[in-house]
Amino acid sequence: MKKSSSLVALTVLTASLLLGSVQAETSPSAVTSELSQIQQQWASVKYQQSGKTQEQAFAELVSAAQAAVKAHPEDARYLIWEGIIRATYAGSVGGLDALSEVKTAKKLFEQALKQDEKALDGSAYTSLGSLYYQVPGWPVGFGSDKKAREYLLKGLEVNPDGIDSNYFYGDFLLQQKEYKAAVAVLEKALLAPPRPGREDADAGRRQEIEQALTKARSKIKS
C-alpha cells in the first residue's frame, strides 16, 4: 500500500473510533466499586472531554486499567475494560499509535473470551466486532466485515436487548448499507432499559444511536 493510502486508512480508523467505542453492559450486582469507578471515569472522559485534555485523561485511565487487570488477573471484566479504554484512547491519540492500541485491545478481548465469554453480558464479543468493522483491513490493520458480523451477532446472542450490542450491530449494518435492517436494530437499542450508575454513558450512547438513526432513515428516503 502506498504511504498516502496508509495515512488515509489511519485517519479513517481514528475518526471511526472517536465516533463509537464499546462500553460494557453491566448489571449493578456484578460490578465492584473499583470497576464502577473505571466505568464512570471512562464515560466522563469520552463524552465530556476533548482534544489534548481527553487524550491525557485516557492515557491515565489506561494506566489505571492496567493496574486493575494486574490486581484481578483471572477476572475477565477487567480485561474487557482495559480493552475498551484502549480502543477509545486510540480514537483520541490517532496515527500509528492508534493502530497499536487497537491491536492491544483486540488481544485483551480475545483473552477475556477465553476466560469467560459471557462476562459483562458478552461485551467482549461486541467489542471485538466493533473493532473488526472500524479498523482498516490488511495491510494496514486487521479489519474484516465478515468477522465483525460474526462477533456482533454472538454479542447479541448473549445480550439481545442491550443498548451497546444493538447499537454496534445497527451501526455495522448502516456501514454495510443495509439501511432498513439498521433502523430496526437501532430502534431496538433505544428501547434498552437504563443502567443504574451508568447515566452518563447511557446518555452519550443514546445520542450516538439517534445520529445513526437519522443517517439510516435519510438513506432510505434518498
KEKE-3310 file (N, C-alpha, C; in steps of 0.2 Angstrom, whole numbers, plus 5000, padded with zeros to 4 digits):
npx = (5004:5002:5011:5002:4990:4990:4990:4978:4969:4973:4968:4954:4952:4955:4944:4933:4934:4933:4920:4913:4915:4915:4905:4905:4891:4883:4876:4870:4873:4884:4895:4910:4915:4927:4928:4916:4920:4930:4922:4914:4923:4928:4916:4915:4927:4926:4913:4913:4925:4938:4950:4967:4966:4957:4964:4975:4969:4963:4975:4980:4969:4971:4982:4977:4968:4976:4983:4972:4969:4981:4979:4968:4969:4962:4950:4939:4931:4939:4949:4941:4937:4950:4953:4942:4945:4957:4954:4945:4954:4963:4956:4957:4971:4976:4984:4999:5000:4987:4984:4992:4986:4973:4976:4982:4970:4962:4968:4966:4952:4951:4958:4949:4938:4942:4943:4930:4917:4904:4906:4901:4889:4893:4901:4914:4913:4905:4913:4925:4919:4915:4928:4933:4925:4928:4941:4954:4957:4969:4984:4985:4978:4968:4955:4939:4924:4917:4921:4917:4903:4901:4905:4898:4885:4886:4888:4875:4868:4871:4867:4853:4845:4852:4859:4872:4875:4865:4867:4880:4878:4868:4875:4885:4877:4872:4884:4886:4877:4864:4851:4837:4837:4846:4840:4829:4836:4843:4833:4828:4839:4837:4827:4832:4834:4837:4853:4857:4868:4875:4872:4878:4885:4875:4867:4876:4878:4865:4863:4872:4866:4854:4859:4865:4853:4846:4854:4853:4839:4838:4845:4837:4826:4832)
npy = (4994:5011:5025:5036:5031:5023:5032:5038:5028:5026:5038:5037:5026:5033:5042:5034:5027:5037:5040:5029:5018:5003:5001:4992:4981:4980:4973:4980:4972:4964:4972:4978:4991:4996:4993:5000:5013:5014:5013:5024:5035:5033:5036:5049:5055:5051:5057:5070:5077:5083:5084:5088:5087:5077:5066:5065:5062:5049:5042:5041:5034:5022:5017:5015:5005:4995:4992:4988:4976:4969:4967:4959:4946:4935:4939:4942:4954:4965:4964:4966:4979:4986:4984:4991:5004:5006:5005:5016:5026:5025:5032:5045:5048:5044:5041:5030:5026:5024:5012:5003:5003:4998:4985:4980:4981:4971:4959:4959:4958:4945:4937:4939:4932:4919:4917:4920:4920:4926:4936:4952:4953:4947:4957:4957:4950:4959:4970:4966:4964:4977:4982:4975:4980:4994:4996:4998:4986:4973:4979:4987:4986:4975:4973:4967:4964:4952:4945:4954:4955:4942:4942:4952:4947:4936:4943:4949:4937:4933:4945:4950:4962:4973:4989:4993:4981:4981:4994:4994:4983:4988:5000:4994:4988:4999:5004:4994:4997:4992:4998:4998:4987:4991:5002:4996:4988:4998:5006:4997:4997:5009:5006:4999:4996:5008:5009:5008:5019:5021:5033:5044:5037:5030:5041:5047:5037:5035:5047:5045:5034:5040:5049:5039:5033:5044:5046:5033:5033:5044:5039:5029:5036:5043)
npz = (5000:4996:5004:5006:5005:5016:5027:5025:5028:5042:5046:5044:5053:5065:5066:5066:5078:5087:5085:5090:5104:5112:5126:5141:5144:5160:5175:5190:5201:5198:5197:5204:5216:5212:5198:5194:5196:5186:5175:5176:5175:5162:5154:5158:5152:5139:5134:5139:5138:5127:5114:5118:5132:5134:5128:5136:5148:5145:5143:5156:5161:5155:5161:5174:5172:5167:5179:5187:5180:5183:5196:5197:5189:5184:5182:5169:5167:5170:5160:5149:5151:5151:5137:5131:5135:5129:5116:5114:5118:5107:5097:5101:5101:5089:5072:5070:5083:5087:5080:5086:5099:5096:5092:5104:5112:5105:5108:5121:5122:5116:5125:5136:5132:5132:5145:5151:5142:5143:5151:5158:5151:5138:5132:5127:5115:5107:5108:5101:5088:5085:5084:5072:5062:5062:5061:5048:5035:5030:5021:5032:5044:5054:5050:5046:5038:5038:5050:5059:5058:5063:5076:5082:5081:5089:5101:5102:5104:5117:5124:5120:5121:5124:5125:5119:5112:5103:5097:5091:5082:5074:5069:5062:5052:5046:5040:5031:5022:5024:5026:5031:5039:5048:5054:5061:5071:5077:5083:5092:5100:5107:5115:5125:5143:5156:5164:5180:5188:5177:5170:5163:5153:5146:5141:5133:5123:5118:5111:5101:5095:5090:5081:5072:5068:5061:5050:5044:5041:5032:5022:5017:5012:5002)
capx = (5000:5006:5011:4997:4984:4990:4988:4970:4966:4973:4963:4948:4952:4954:4938:4928:4935:4931:4913:4910:4919:4910:4905:4902:4885:4884:4871:4873:4876:4890:4900:4914:4916:4933:4926:4911:4924:4933:4916:4911:4928:4928:4911:4916:4932:4923:4908:4913:4931:4940:4957:4973:4964:4954:4970:4979:4964:4963:4982:4980:4964:4974:4987:4973:4965:4982:4984:4967:4970:4986:4976:4962:4971:4958:4943:4938:4928:4944:4952:4937:4938:4956:4952:4938:4948:4962:4951:4943:4960:4965:4952:4959:4978:4977:4990:5001:4999:4980:4984:4995:4981:4968:4979:4982:4963:4960:4971:4963:4946:4952:4959:4943:4933:4945:4942:4923:4914:4898:4907:4898:4884:4895:4904:4920:4911:4903:4919:4929:4915:4916:4935:4934:4922:4930:4949:4956:4959:4976:4989:4986:4976:4965:4948:4936:4917:4914:4922:4913:4896:4901:4906:4892:4879:4887:4886:4868:4865:4872:4863:4849:4841:4857:4860:4878:4875:4861:4869:4885:4876:4865:4879:4888:4873:4872:4890:4886:4871:4858:4848:4831:4839:4850:4835:4826:4841:4845:4827:4828:4844:4834:4822:4836:4832:4843:4858:4859:4875:4879:4868:4882:4886:4868:4865:4880:4876:4858:4865:4875:4860:4850:4863:4865:4846:4845:4858:4850:4832:4839:4847:4831:4822:4835)
capy = (5000:5017:5029:5041:5027:5021:5038:5039:5022:5028:5044:5033:5022:5037:5045:5029:5025:5043:5040:5024:5013:4999:5001:4985:4981:4978:4973:4983:4967:4961:4977:4980:4998:4998:4993:5005:5019:5014:5014:5031:5039:5032:5039:5056:5057:5050:5061:5077:5080:5083:5087:5085:5085:5070:5062:5064:5058:5042:5039:5040:5029:5016:5015:5013:4999:4990:4991:4984:4969:4965:4965:4954:4943:4930:4942:4944:4960:4970:4963:4969:4987:4989:4984:4997:5011:5007:5006:5023:5030:5025:5037:5051:5049:5044:5039:5024:5024:5022:5006:4999:5002:4993:4978:4978:4980:4965:4954:4959:4955:4938:4934:4939:4927:4913:4916:4920:4923:4929:4942:4958:4952:4946:4963:4955:4949:4966:4974:4963:4965:4984:4984:4972:4984:5000:4996:4996:4979:4972:4978:4992:4983:4968:4974:4961:4964:4945:4943:4959:4952:4936:4943:4956:4943:4932:4948:4949:4931:4934:4951:4953:4968:4978:4996:4993:4976:4983:5000:4992:4979:4993:5004:4990:4987:5006:5005:4990:5000:4988:5003:4996:4982:4996:5006:4991:4987:5005:5007:4992:4999:5015:5003:4996:4999:5012:5006:5012:5021:5022:5038:5047:5033:5029:5047:5048:5032:5037:5052:5041:5030:5045:5051:5034:5033:5049:5044:5027:5035:5048:5035:5025:5041:5046)
capz = (5000:4996:5011:5007:5007:5023:5031:5024:5032:5049:5048:5045:5059:5071:5066:5067:5085:5090:5085:5094:5107:5116:5134:5143:5148:5166:5179:5196:5206:5195:5197:5210:5216:5208:5191:5193:5196:5180:5170:5176:5173:5155:5152:5158:5148:5132:5132:5142:5137:5120:5112:5122:5138:5133:5126:5143:5153:5143:5144:5163:5163:5153:5167:5180:5170:5168:5187:5189:5177:5187:5203:5196:5183:5182:5181:5163:5166:5169:5153:5144:5152:5148:5130:5129:5136:5124:5109:5114:5118:5100:5093:5103:5100:5082:5069:5071:5090:5087:5077:5091:5104:5095:5092:5111:5114:5102:5112:5128:5121:5115:5131:5140:5129:5134:5152:5152:5136:5145:5156:5156:5146:5131:5129:5123:5108:5104:5107:5095:5082:5084:5081:5066:5056:5062:5059:5041:5033:5028:5025:5037:5050:5054:5049:5042:5039:5040:5057:5063:5059:5067:5083:5084:5082:5095:5107:5103:5107:5124:5127:5114:5122:5127:5121:5116:5107:5097:5094:5087:5076:5070:5066:5057:5046:5042:5036:5026:5018:5025:5030:5034:5045:5053:5058:5066:5076:5081:5086:5097:5105:5111:5120:5131:5149:5159:5168:5186:5189:5170:5167:5158:5147:5143:5138:5127:5118:5115:5106:5095:5092:5087:5075:5067:5065:5057:5044:5041:5038:5027:5016:5015:5009:4996)
cpx = (5004:5006:5005:4990:4984:4988:4981:4967:4967:4969:4956:4947:4951:4947:4933:4928:4932:4923:4910:4915:4914:4911:4902:4895:4886:4877:4874:4876:4882:4896:4903:4914:4922:4931:4921:4915:4927:4928:4914:4917:4929:4922:4912:4921:4929:4918:4908:4920:4933:4947:4962:4971:4961:4960:4974:4975:4964:4970:4982:4975:4967:4978:4983:4970:4970:4983:4978:4967:4975:4983:4971:4964:4966:4950:4943:4935:4934:4948:4948:4937:4944:4956:4948:4941:4954:4959:4948:4949:4963:4962:4955:4967:4979:4983:4992:5000:4992:4980:4987:4990:4976:4970:4979:4975:4960:4962:4968:4956:4946:4953:4953:4938:4935:4943:4934:4920:4908:4899:4904:4894:4887:4899:4910:4918:4909:4909:4924:4925:4916:4923:4935:4930:4925:4938:4950:4958:4966:4977:4990:4984:4973:4958:4945:4928:4914:4915:4918:4906:4896:4901:4900:4886:4880:4886:4879:4865:4865:4867:4859:4846:4846:4858:4866:4878:4871:4864:4875:4883:4872:4869:4883:4884:4872:4879:4890:4880:4865:4854:4842:4832:4842:4845:4831:4830:4842:4839:4826:4833:4841:4829:4825:4835:4839:4847:4860:4866:4879:4875:4872:4883:4880:4866:4869:4879:4870:4859:4868:4870:4856:4853:4863:4858:4844:4848:4855:4843:4833:4841:4841:4827:4825:4835)
cpy = (5006:5021:5033:5037:5024:5026:5039:5034:5024:5033:5041:5030:5027:5040:5040:5027:5031:5043:5035:5019:5009:5001:4995:4986:4978:4978:4976:4978:4964:4966:4979:4988:5000:4998:4998:5012:5020:5016:5022:5036:5039:5036:5047:5059:5056:5056:5068:5080:5079:5085:5084:5084:5078:5065:5060:5060:5051:5039:5037:5034:5022:5013:5012:5006:4994:4988:4986:4977:4965:4963:4960:4950:4938:4933:4945:4951:4966:4970:4967:4977:4990:4989:4990:5003:5012:5008:5014:5028:5031:5031:5044:5053:5049:5042:5032:5021:5021:5014:5001:4998:4998:4986:4976:4976:4973:4959:4953:4956:4947:4934:4934:4933:4920:4912:4916:4924:4927:4935:4948:4958:4951:4952:4962:4954:4955:4970:4972:4965:4972:4985:4981:4977:4991:5001:4994:4989:4979:4976:4983:4989:4976:4968:4969:4962:4957:4944:4948:4957:4946:4937:4948:4952:4938:4937:4948:4943:4931:4939:4954:4959:4974:4984:4995:4987:4977:4989:4998:4988:4984:4997:5000:4989:4993:5006:5000:4992:4996:4993:5001:4991:4986:4999:5002:4990:4993:5007:5003:4994:5005:5012:5000:5000:5003:5008:5010:5013:5022:5028:5042:5043:5031:5035:5048:5043:5033:5042:5049:5037:5034:5047:5046:5033:5038:5048:5038:5029:5039:5044:5031:5030:5043:5041)
cpz = (5000:5003:5011:5008:5014:5028:5031:5028:5039:5051:5049:5051:5065:5071:5068:5075:5089:5091:5089:5097:5111:5123:5136:5146:5155:5170:5186:5201:5204:5195:5204:5210:5212:5200:5189:5192:5189:5174:5170:5174:5165:5152:5152:5153:5141:5130:5135:5141:5129:5119:5116:5129:5139:5132:5133:5148:5151:5144:5152:5165:5160:5158:5172:5178:5170:5175:5189:5186:5181:5194:5203:5189:5180:5181:5174:5162:5166:5163:5148:5145:5150:5140:5128:5130:5131:5117:5109:5114:5111:5096:5095:5101:5093:5079:5071:5078:5091:5085:5083:5097:5103:5094:5099:5113:5111:5106:5118:5127:5120:5121:5136:5138:5131:5141:5154:5146:5137:5150:5154:5150:5139:5128:5125:5116:5104:5103:5101:5088:5080:5081:5074:5060:5056:5060:5052:5040:5031:5022:5031:5044:5050:5053:5045:5044:5041:5047:5061:5064:5063:5074:5086:5085:5088:5101:5108:5105:5114:5127:5121:5115:5124:5122:5117:5110:5101:5093:5089:5081:5071:5066:5060:5051:5042:5038:5030:5021:5018:5029:5034:5040:5050:5057:5063:5072:5081:5085:5092:5103:5110:5116:5126:5137:5152:5163:5174:5187:5182:5166:5161:5152:5143:5139:5132:5121:5115:5110:5100:5091:5087:5080:5069:5064:5060:5050:5040:5038:5032:5020:5013:5010:5002:4990)
residu = (MET:LYS:LYS:SER:SER:SER:LEU:VAL:ALA:LEU:THR:VAL:LEU:THR:ALA:SER:LEU:LEU:LEU:GLY:SER:VAL:GLN:ALA:GLU:THR:SER:PRO:SER:ALA:VAL:THR:SER:GLU:LEU:SER:GLN:ILE:GLN:GLN:GLN:TRP:ALA:SER:VAL:LYS:TYR:GLN:GLN:SER:GLY:LYS:THR:GLN:GLU:GLN:ALA:PHE:ALA:GLU:LEU:VAL:SER:ALA:ALA:GLN:ALA:ALA:VAL:LYS:ALA:HIS:PRO:GLU:ASP:ALA:ARG:TYR:LEU:ILE:TRP:GLU:GLY:ILE:ILE:ARG:ALA:THR:TYR:ALA:GLY:SER:VAL:GLY:GLY:LEU:ASP:ALA:LEU:SER:GLU:VAL:LYS:THR:ALA:LYS:LYS:LEU:PHE:GLU:GLN:ALA:LEU:LYS:GLN:ASP:GLU:LYS:ALA:LEU:ASP:GLY:SER:ALA:TYR:THR:SER:LEU:GLY:SER:LEU:TYR:TYR:GLN:VAL:PRO:GLY:TRP:PRO:VAL:GLY:PHE:GLY:SER:ASP:LYS:LYS:ALA:ARG:GLU:TYR:LEU:LEU:LYS:GLY:LEU:GLU:VAL:ASN:PRO:ASP:GLY:ILE:ASP:SER:ASN:TYR:PHE:TYR:GLY:ASP:PHE:LEU:LEU:GLN:GLN:LYS:GLU:TYR:LYS:ALA:ALA:VAL:ALA:VAL:LEU:GLU:LYS:ALA:LEU:LEU:ALA:PRO:PRO:ARG:PRO:GLY:ARG:GLU:ASP:ALA:ASP:ALA:GLY:ARG:ARG:GLN:GLU:ILE:GLU:GLN:ALA:LEU:THR:LYS:ALA:ARG:SER:LYS:ILE:LYS:SER)
# end
